[in-house]
Amino acid sequence: MNSPIKDLLDNNQIKIPKHIAIICDGNGRWAKKKGFPRAFGHKAGTKPIEDITKNCYELGVKTLTFYVFSTENWSRSDKEVTFLMKLFIEFFIKLRNEAGENIKVKHIGITENLSLELIDEIKKTENLTENNSGMVLNIALNYGSRSEIINATKNIMNSIGIGNLNIDEINEELISNYMFTAGVPDVDLIIRTSGEMRISNFLLWQSAKASLWFTEDYWPDFKYDHLKEAIKYYNEADSKFL
């Protein structure tokens, strides 16, 4: 196997997380440090998404979630937000063209404030990849965990109201099934770049038992070596609770 992940696969002592979630942080600061506009950093940030998706698929990761735009990010300048929304349109088109039969792409988040063009490209990508049998790739765009939990609560209450659900049936599994991530395992490992050591309203329900790994490096500089170190850390943390 001519693959950069062969070293991990050959190590029988390494347990591969079923669900890895990544907060892709620091694109703008990366660009500024190099003397470029923030848009340059956002564009550069699509490359590690492509590379790490391939790495995780080869490793056998079942679910990979990228946090690319939060519900709080609308407070950025109109110019930057407009650029990002156009970039996301290009991004989803490329995703579905390169997913093949291996990657099932899903958008998690709300569509409020997204352009009709972007929503259309998201739906096309989800529809064209929905029967793919490989790894689930979640793109958390216009996502906020608190809004997700509120949405789930409203839907549960609605189900109770119309008689499809009894209040005694509410448990952790049921609530998970009302989340945007229904049907995929909880998060095992959260990775955050750029030196920030915060969760930032990301998958709060799903990450109750997740290991957290942080790096000072900005997202455009994220490579397989970072992923490998994060997975090794996950194994060390996980072994403490065996």
C-alpha positions as CSV (number, residue, x, y, z in Angstrom):
1,M,0.0,0.0,0.0
2,N,1.6,3.2,-1.1
3,S,-0.2,5.5,1.3
4,P,0.9,8.0,3.9
5,I,-1.3,6.3,6.5
6,K,0.4,2.9,6.2
7,D,2.3,3.5,9.4
8,L,-0.9,3.8,11.5
9,L,-2.6,0.9,9.8
10,D,0.4,-1.4,10.4
11,N,0.3,-0.6,14.1
12,N,-2.0,-3.1,15.7
13,Q,-1.9,-1.2,18.9
14,I,-3.6,1.9,17.4
15,K,-7.3,2.3,17.6
16,I,-8.8,4.4,14.9
17,P,-11.6,6.8,16.1
18,K,-15.0,6.1,14.5
19,H,-15.9,9.8,14.4
20,I,-13.4,12.6,14.1
21,A,-14.6,16.2,14.3
22,I,-12.3,19.1,13.3
23,I,-12.7,22.8,14.0
24,C,-10.9,24.3,11.0
25,D,-9.6,27.5,12.6
26,G,-7.1,30.2,11.7
27,N,-7.5,30.6,7.9
28,G,-7.6,34.4,8.2
29,R,-4.7,34.7,10.6
30,W,-2.6,32.4,8.5
31,A,-3.2,34.6,5.5
32,K,-2.5,37.8,7.4
33,K,0.8,36.4,8.7
34,K,1.9,35.9,5.2
35,G,0.7,39.3,4.1
36,F,-2.3,38.1,2.1
37,P,-6.0,39.0,2.5
38,R,-8.2,36.8,4.6
39,A,-9.9,35.4,1.5
40,F,-6.6,33.8,0.5
41,G,-6.5,31.8,3.7
42,H,-10.1,30.6,3.3
43,K,-9.3,29.4,-0.2
44,A,-6.1,27.7,1.1
45,G,-8.2,26.0,3.8
46,T,-10.0,23.8,1.3
47,K,-6.9,21.8,0.5
48,P,-6.4,20.2,3.9
49,I,-10.1,19.4,3.9
50,E,-9.5,17.4,0.7
51,D,-6.3,15.7,2.0
52,I,-7.6,14.9,5.5
53,T,-10.8,13.5,4.1
54,K,-8.8,11.0,1.9
55,N,-6.5,10.2,4.9
56,C,-9.5,9.5,7.2
57,Y,-11.2,7.3,4.6
58,E,-8.1,5.2,4.1
59,L,-7.8,4.8,7.8
60,G,-11.3,3.5,8.1
61,V,-12.8,6.4,10.0
62,K,-16.6,6.0,9.8
63,T,-17.6,9.7,10.2
64,L,-15.6,12.9,9.7
65,T,-17.1,16.3,10.5
66,F,-15.6,19.6,9.5
67,Y,-16.7,22.8,11.3
68,V,-16.4,25.4,8.5
69,F,-18.8,28.2,9.4
70,S,-20.7,28.8,12.6
71,T,-23.9,30.6,13.3
72,E,-21.8,33.2,15.0
73,N,-19.6,33.8,11.9
74,W,-22.3,36.0,10.3
75,S,-20.8,38.9,12.4
76,R,-17.8,39.0,10.1
77,S,-17.5,41.6,7.4
78,D,-20.0,41.5,4.5
79,K,-17.1,41.2,2.1
80,E,-15.6,38.2,3.9
81,V,-19.0,36.4,4.3
82,T,-19.9,36.9,0.7
83,F,-16.6,35.4,-0.4
84,L,-17.1,32.4,1.9
85,M,-20.6,31.7,0.6
86,K,-19.3,31.7,-3.0
87,L,-16.4,29.5,-1.9
88,F,-18.8,27.0,-0.3
89,I,-20.7,26.7,-3.6
90,E,-17.5,25.7,-5.4
91,F,-16.6,23.5,-2.5
92,F,-19.9,21.4,-2.6
93,I,-19.7,21.1,-6.4
94,K,-16.1,19.7,-6.1
95,L,-17.1,17.4,-3.2
96,R,-19.8,15.6,-5.2
97,N,-17.6,15.4,-8.3
98,E,-14.8,13.7,-6.3
99,A,-16.8,11.6,-3.8
100,G,-17.2,8.6,-6.1
101,E,-19.0,5.8,-4.4
102,N,-17.0,6.1,-1.2
103,I,-18.1,9.3,0.5
104,K,-21.6,10.2,1.7
105,V,-21.7,14.0,2.1
106,K,-24.1,15.6,4.5
107,H,-24.7,19.2,5.5
108,I,-25.3,19.7,9.2
109,G,-26.6,23.1,10.3
110,I,-29.5,25.4,9.3
111,T,-30.2,26.8,5.9
112,E,-31.5,30.1,7.2
113,N,-29.6,33.0,5.6
114,L,-27.9,30.8,3.1
115,S,-28.4,31.7,-0.6
116,L,-30.8,29.7,-2.7
117,E,-27.8,28.8,-5.0
118,L,-25.8,27.4,-2.1
119,I,-28.8,25.5,-0.7
120,D,-29.3,24.0,-4.2
121,E,-25.7,22.9,-4.4
122,I,-25.9,21.4,-1.0
123,K,-29.0,19.4,-1.8
124,K,-27.5,18.2,-5.1
125,T,-24.4,17.0,-3.3
126,E,-26.4,15.2,-0.6
127,N,-28.8,13.6,-3.2
128,L,-26.0,12.4,-5.4
129,T,-24.0,10.9,-2.6
130,E,-26.8,9.6,-0.3
131,N,-26.4,6.0,-1.4
132,N,-22.6,5.9,-1.1
133,S,-21.5,3.2,1.2
134,G,-18.3,4.6,2.6
135,M,-17.4,7.2,5.1
136,V,-19.9,9.9,6.1
137,L,-18.5,13.4,5.6
138,N,-20.4,16.1,7.6
139,I,-19.9,19.7,6.6
140,A,-21.0,21.9,9.5
141,L,-22.0,25.1,7.8
142,N,-24.1,27.7,9.5
143,Y,-24.0,25.3,12.5
144,G,-24.4,26.0,16.2
145,S,-24.8,23.3,18.7
146,R,-27.3,25.2,20.9
147,S,-29.5,25.9,17.9
148,E,-29.3,22.2,17.0
149,I,-30.4,21.2,20.5
150,I,-33.3,23.7,20.4
151,N,-34.3,22.4,17.0
152,A,-34.3,18.8,18.4
153,T,-36.3,19.8,21.5
154,K,-39.0,21.5,19.3
155,N,-39.2,18.4,17.1
156,I,-39.5,16.1,20.1
157,M,-42.2,18.2,21.6
158,N,-44.0,18.2,18.2
159,S,-43.9,14.4,18.1
160,I,-45.3,14.2,21.6
161,G,-48.0,16.7,20.7
162,I,-49.3,14.7,17.7
163,G,-49.1,11.5,19.6
164,N,-46.2,9.9,17.8
165,L,-44.0,9.9,20.9
166,N,-44.6,9.3,24.6
167,I,-42.6,11.4,27.1
168,D,-41.4,8.2,28.8
169,E,-39.6,7.2,25.6
170,I,-37.2,10.1,25.8
171,N,-33.7,8.9,26.5
172,E,-30.2,9.6,25.2
173,E,-30.6,7.5,22.1
174,L,-33.9,9.1,21.1
175,I,-32.4,12.6,21.5
176,S,-29.4,11.7,19.4
177,N,-31.8,10.6,16.7
178,Y,-33.3,14.1,16.6
179,M,-29.9,15.7,16.1
180,F,-28.5,16.8,12.7
181,T,-26.0,13.9,13.1
182,A,-28.7,11.2,13.5
183,G,-27.5,7.8,12.5
184,V,-23.7,8.4,13.0
185,P,-21.6,7.5,16.1
186,D,-20.9,10.1,18.7
187,V,-17.6,12.0,18.4
188,D,-14.5,10.2,19.6
189,L,-11.9,12.9,18.9
190,I,-12.2,16.7,18.4
191,I,-9.3,18.5,16.8
192,R,-8.9,22.2,16.8
193,T,-6.2,24.3,15.1
194,S,-4.8,27.8,15.6
195,G,-4.1,27.5,19.3
196,E,-7.6,28.3,20.5
197,M,-8.6,25.9,23.3
198,R,-12.4,26.2,23.1
199,I,-15.3,24.1,21.8
200,S,-17.1,27.1,20.2
201,N,-20.6,25.7,20.3
202,F,-19.6,22.6,18.3
203,L,-21.3,19.2,18.7
204,L,-21.9,19.7,22.4
205,W,-24.3,16.8,22.7
206,Q,-22.3,14.4,20.5
207,S,-18.9,15.1,22.2
208,A,-19.8,14.2,25.7
209,K,-17.0,11.6,25.9
210,A,-14.7,12.9,23.2
211,S,-11.0,13.5,23.5
212,L,-9.8,17.0,22.7
213,W,-6.6,17.7,20.8
214,F,-5.2,21.1,20.0
215,T,-2.4,22.5,17.8
216,E,-0.9,25.9,17.5
217,D,-0.7,25.6,13.8
218,Y,-3.3,27.2,11.6
219,W,-5.7,25.1,9.5
220,P,-4.1,25.7,6.1
221,D,-0.9,24.1,7.5
222,F,-2.7,21.0,8.9
223,K,-1.2,17.8,7.5
224,Y,-1.3,14.1,8.0
225,D,1.4,14.3,10.7
226,H,-1.0,16.5,12.8
227,L,-3.8,13.9,12.3
228,K,-1.5,11.1,13.3
229,E,-0.4,12.9,16.5
230,A,-4.1,13.6,17.3
231,I,-5.0,9.9,16.9
232,K,-2.1,8.8,19.0
233,Y,-3.2,11.2,21.7
234,Y,-6.7,9.8,21.5
235,N,-5.3,6.3,22.0
236,E,-3.3,7.5,25.0
237,A,-6.4,9.2,26.5
238,D,-8.6,6.3,25.7
239,S,-6.3,3.8,27.4
240,K,-6.6,5.6,30.7
241,F,-10.3,4.7,30.9
242,L,-10.0,1.0,29.9
